[in-house]
Amino acid sequence: MVANYEAGSVVQGKVTGIKPFGAFIALDDKTQGLVHISEVAHSYVKDIHDYLSVGDEVNVKILKVDEDSGKISLSIRAT
């Protein structure tokens, strides 16, 4: 449920999937967010697999919560 999360807060999550454009992070059993590849590190990221693997525990900052679509934008770089 996205209503439990607020933009600006830092939470811990688990990497559940990796795509060329970013990584999906599970914040709890029912809520997932996306870390876009541009928000993974301060430097240019060519291959996201160099930084993250499925199952990694990561701290993420919530950038945006869209309650209408249920999408949460996350950042590792901003933590």
Backbone bond lengths (Angstrom), bond angles and torsions (degrees), N, CA, C in turn:
res aa  C-N    CA-C-N  psi(-1)  N-CA   C-N-CA  omega(-1)  CA-C   N-CA-C  phi
1 M - - - 1.447 - - 1.529 109.70 -
2 V 1.313 116.95 115.79 1.460 121.86 -174.85 1.528 112.79 -68.53
3 A 1.317 118.92 -19.92 1.464 121.22 -178.73 1.527 111.53 -65.12
4 N 1.333 117.61 -19.97 1.455 121.72 179.66 1.522 112.42 -76.21
5 Y 1.313 118.28 -9.68 1.463 122.23 -174.07 1.520 110.66 -115.98
6 E 1.327 114.75 142.54 1.448 121.09 -175.09 1.526 109.73 -125.86
7 A 1.326 116.88 135.77 1.459 121.52 178.46 1.522 109.75 -58.02
8 G 1.322 115.77 136.60 1.454 121.84 179.50 1.511 113.77 101.08
9 S 1.317 117.94 -19.13 1.457 119.21 -179.10 1.526 110.94 -84.00
10 V 1.331 115.47 153.60 1.462 122.39 178.53 1.521 107.81 -109.27
11 V 1.335 115.65 127.89 1.460 121.47 -178.31 1.526 109.38 -133.11
12 Q 1.322 115.33 164.91 1.460 119.58 176.14 1.517 109.03 -99.23
13 G 1.322 115.44 141.44 1.454 120.71 178.66 1.506 111.17 -142.93
14 K 1.331 115.17 178.20 1.456 121.41 -177.87 1.525 109.25 -126.77
15 V 1.320 116.49 132.66 1.460 121.35 179.70 1.531 108.58 -68.95
16 T 1.352 115.53 122.54 1.466 119.66 -178.45 1.526 112.46 -110.68
17 G 1.324 116.49 -16.99 1.457 119.41 -179.88 1.517 110.60 -165.31
18 I 1.330 115.20 149.44 1.462 120.55 179.48 1.524 108.86 -128.97
19 K 1.322 114.80 130.04 1.465 122.86 176.35 1.521 107.65 -123.53
20 P 1.327 118.32 166.18 1.468 119.68 179.48 1.532 113.82 -59.22
21 F 1.336 117.54 -24.85 1.464 121.01 -177.10 1.520 113.45 -94.08
22 G 1.338 119.19 -9.26 1.453 120.71 -179.11 1.513 112.97 164.17
23 A 1.344 114.79 -168.67 1.463 120.81 -177.23 1.525 109.62 -127.23
24 F 1.322 115.58 139.86 1.457 121.90 175.31 1.526 108.42 -90.32
25 I 1.335 114.93 131.69 1.456 121.51 -176.46 1.522 108.63 -120.71
26 A 1.337 116.71 125.55 1.466 121.17 175.30 1.519 108.35 -84.09
27 L 1.325 116.51 120.65 1.458 121.54 177.88 1.520 111.08 -88.42
28 D 1.320 116.49 -30.68 1.461 123.61 172.37 1.525 107.47 -156.22
29 D 1.324 117.21 -169.45 1.461 120.47 -175.79 1.524 113.69 -63.38
30 K 1.335 117.69 -26.25 1.456 120.70 -174.66 1.524 114.33 -116.23
31 T 1.334 117.90 -6.25 1.458 120.63 -172.31 1.516 111.49 -121.93
32 Q 1.330 115.48 129.82 1.459 121.98 176.40 1.514 109.49 -126.72
33 G 1.320 115.25 152.53 1.449 121.42 174.86 1.516 109.03 -134.49
34 L 1.330 115.36 172.82 1.460 120.83 -178.56 1.522 110.19 -120.65
35 V 1.340 114.76 130.42 1.461 121.39 168.79 1.518 106.11 -99.18
36 H 1.329 116.65 110.29 1.468 120.28 177.60 1.522 108.45 -65.50
37 I 1.319 117.28 149.91 1.466 121.49 -176.76 1.533 111.96 -56.20
38 S 1.329 117.57 -29.49 1.462 120.79 179.20 1.527 112.27 -72.89
39 E 1.345 117.70 -12.12 1.460 122.03 -179.15 1.528 113.03 -107.39
40 V 1.341 116.79 13.78 1.466 120.52 -178.33 1.527 111.47 -82.61
41 A 1.334 117.63 -42.68 1.469 121.39 -175.63 1.520 109.77 -146.33
42 H 1.333 115.52 164.52 1.465 120.35 179.37 1.521 111.78 -71.49
43 S 1.317 117.11 -26.71 1.463 120.77 179.14 1.532 110.13 -95.96
44 Y 1.330 116.50 171.84 1.466 121.66 179.43 1.527 109.72 -64.49
45 V 1.325 116.74 132.52 1.464 122.55 179.29 1.520 108.01 -108.18
46 K 1.335 115.71 110.46 1.466 119.79 177.55 1.524 110.38 -83.08
47 D 1.341 116.01 -46.25 1.468 121.46 -179.67 1.522 108.52 -126.15
48 I 1.315 116.23 113.51 1.464 121.45 -177.27 1.527 112.03 -61.01
49 H 1.329 117.04 -25.87 1.470 120.75 179.29 1.527 112.23 -65.08
50 D 1.338 118.13 -18.52 1.465 121.16 176.43 1.533 111.02 -71.87
51 Y 1.329 117.22 -17.56 1.457 122.21 -175.73 1.516 114.17 -112.65
52 L 1.334 116.73 -33.25 1.468 120.87 -173.97 1.522 112.03 -134.21
53 S 1.327 114.61 150.93 1.460 121.57 173.18 1.525 107.97 -134.34
54 V 1.324 116.23 153.28 1.463 120.56 176.55 1.531 108.64 -60.36
55 G 1.320 115.18 131.96 1.462 120.71 -179.49 1.521 113.40 101.27
56 D 1.333 117.86 -13.59 1.467 121.22 178.59 1.526 110.48 -64.02
57 E 1.331 116.07 139.45 1.465 121.73 171.86 1.527 106.97 -92.32
58 V 1.322 117.00 127.29 1.466 120.70 -177.07 1.531 110.49 -135.56
59 N 1.332 115.25 150.83 1.455 120.93 171.04 1.517 107.09 -91.42
60 V 1.312 116.67 133.48 1.466 121.46 -179.08 1.517 109.60 -132.12
61 K 1.324 115.18 148.14 1.458 121.32 174.14 1.519 107.65 -101.12
62 I 1.319 116.82 134.60 1.463 121.48 179.16 1.522 107.99 -81.48
63 L 1.330 115.92 116.83 1.454 121.26 -179.43 1.516 112.01 -86.86
64 K 1.330 115.65 -42.80 1.464 120.01 -174.37 1.522 109.26 -153.95
65 V 1.318 115.97 139.36 1.462 122.21 175.23 1.523 107.34 -121.22
66 D 1.327 116.37 118.48 1.458 121.44 177.54 1.527 107.54 -105.18
67 E 1.333 115.45 99.30 1.469 119.74 -175.71 1.517 112.51 -68.42
68 D 1.342 117.53 -27.21 1.465 120.07 179.66 1.519 111.82 -66.73
69 S 1.341 116.05 -45.72 1.463 119.97 -178.35 1.527 112.49 -93.47
70 G 1.329 116.75 -15.11 1.466 120.21 -178.62 1.515 113.17 79.64
71 K 1.337 117.61 15.72 1.459 121.20 -177.47 1.525 110.83 -96.32
72 I 1.329 114.45 141.36 1.460 121.18 177.64 1.528 107.99 -123.26
73 S 1.329 116.18 126.00 1.469 121.79 176.43 1.522 108.51 -96.16
74 L 1.327 115.51 131.47 1.461 121.64 -175.29 1.511 111.92 -123.41
75 S 1.328 116.68 162.24 1.450 122.27 175.40 1.513 110.79 -142.03
76 I 1.322 116.47 132.14 1.458 121.93 170.23 1.527 108.28 -87.40
77 R 1.308 115.88 -37.38 1.460 122.78 -177.53 1.519 112.10 -59.15
78 A 1.319 118.84 -33.83 1.469 122.94 -174.93 1.531 113.70 -84.15
79 T 1.322 118.29 -2.18 1.475 118.91 -178.38 1.494 111.99 -78.11
